[in-house]
């Protein structure tokens, strides 16, 4: 449970952790590489702890040195048990990596935050095109590549982040060339390609809509620095925005923040981007954030939608959200209403009439970013907000309460 005594006024500087959505595929990629991988700036979050458990189950040795995670690849097993797969959806990217390394993989359907139906049909059909035979039975996937993995042309009907990563992982050590058309362009795709190429892979065009992978024979582990977490960064920007704060984020990649700047500009915040840092100065009262339409990168990210909704809840005027990526991603709206927000949800559209002030209330986190949005709202609200089921938030934030407390908020985490 996270307890916040609001309202806060945030000030000061904060460093941003490594990106969750980069680290998970990077850890899957470490399965393919012989020898040792060292990930610098690796976030200590519960999803990474789950990935470490998966690696250890596979026979890899993992150890932490401060924020570096060292993985020694000594794989002995090519199966992931149901309890570990059920912990998080991104465990599905281990599929491509394990088949690449062992020629086979057995794993069950993945779990993760409930954001509506999250099928894996694109993963499966793409991997089949690379010569991987996949049988589904009893909620599990049995995958074999009896003739090895063979390059092919894959055209994704939607630029799925996970499917793009799975194909990259499966194809990096294959016979021939793979082309992914309509590939996801998220920064985390570029980070995965950078790591794989440093290990000996030949991947071109990551970050663009068409990725070309020339298969190589084998990969060797290397040292790699995980990119900064752009969603954690925008969470703290929203925290400053709703509190009339003035904070500086350090260790960020400003290029990755650009697609998320418009609601800050619309609402009257002053954002200055300076090298690897960003300063945000918020007005006493925000304006509306106007229109937010979530889209694949470089559009506005779905993961940032909930925290921006907390800004809209206290902005002067009406804001409209259109959630185009996940069907069930407004669970935080009902909780924000308990704090006095005026929000109407109709399918993928949410209309937010900003109110002058929110009041603290007991609320529940139903997923990771929705939970973070409630913390942001709690900073703006007067009185006490308790966010229960904060375990969802720990999936992606190393220490959200400690970070915000260091910026002046009265916030603490209770066991
Ligand atoms: C990744 C991110 C997640 C982010 C999402 C969209 C990680 C660990 N997670 O999730 O934080 O919210 O990208 O930016 O990186 N889809 C299908 N069939 C498939 C795969 C996806 O229909 O086989 C649909 C999904 O249901 C969803 C959309 O495509 O509607 C986007 O999914 P995808 O890009 O695959 O997201 P994830 O990789 O799961």
Boltz pocket constraint, residues with backbone or C-beta under 6 A from the ligand:
constraints:
  - pocket:
      binder: B
      contacts: [[A, 20], [A, 21], [A, 22], [A, 24], [A, 89], [A, 90], [A, 117], [A, 118], [A, 119], [A, 120], [A, 121], [A, 122], [A, 123], [A, 124], [A, 158], [A, 159], [A, 160], [A, 161], [A, 162], [A, 163], [A, 184], [A, 188], [A, 301], [A, 302], [A, 303], [A, 324], [A, 325], [A, 326], [A, 327]]
      max_distance: 6.0
